[in-house]
Amino acid sequence: MAGNVSEWVNDWYDDTYFSSSRPENPAGPPSGRYRVLRGGSWYGHSGNVKTAYRYWYEPAVSSARLGLRCSRSP
């Protein structure tokens, strides 16, 4: 998961959301300006190439270092 592209996730970003959300698997705020990205890409700093790395971007941004994963049940 790390090193290919930073992955778009379904959560909206909010600086203070986790201080007031439930402690286990919070879904994120219902709306916002920025979407969350997880993991690091081939273009990022080596300290950010890990699955736990989390940051945000405007959802309209397009780049070769941002993407998503497609999966299906076996």
N, C-alpha and C positions, 0 to 999 in steps of 0.2 A: 504494500500500500504506500510505502514511502519512496520518494524519489522520482516517480513518473510525473504526475501532475498533482497540484493541490486540488482536493475534491470538494465540490459544492455540496453542502448538506441542506436539509430542509429548514433548519432553524434560522430565524431572524436574529440579528445581533442587538444586544442592549448591555451597556457597561455595568449596570446595577442589577440586572435581572436575577442573577444567581444568589444575591444576598437576600432576596425575598421569595425565592422559589422553593419547591419541595426538594429535599436533599438527594433523592434517588431518581436518576434519569429524567431530569426536567426537560420538557418539550420545547422550551424557548418561548419568547413572547409571541402573541398572535400576529403582529405586524411590525414593520420597521423600515428603515432606509437601507440597511445593509444586511446581506446574507452571510452566514458563517462558512468558512472554508476550513478543512482539516488536512493535516499532513503537509509535507513539503514537496516541492517539485525539483526537477533537475536544475532549475535556474536559481533556487534558493540557497541561503546560507546553510552550511553543513549542520549547524546546531538546530535548524528548523526541520530537517528531513527526518521526521518521526511521526508516527500516527497520532500522538497526543498533541502535536502542535495545532493551535487553533487561532484563527484571525478572521477578519471580515473584509468585504469589498461590496461595492454597489453591484446589484445583480445584472446590470446591463453590460458590465465589463466583459470583454472577450480577450483571451490570450492563449498562446500555445502552452503555457504553464498552468492553466486552470482547466478543470474538466470534471467529469463525473464517472461513476462506475456503473455498469449495467450488470445485473445479476438475475438469476432465475433459480427456482427451486429444482433440485435434481429429479 
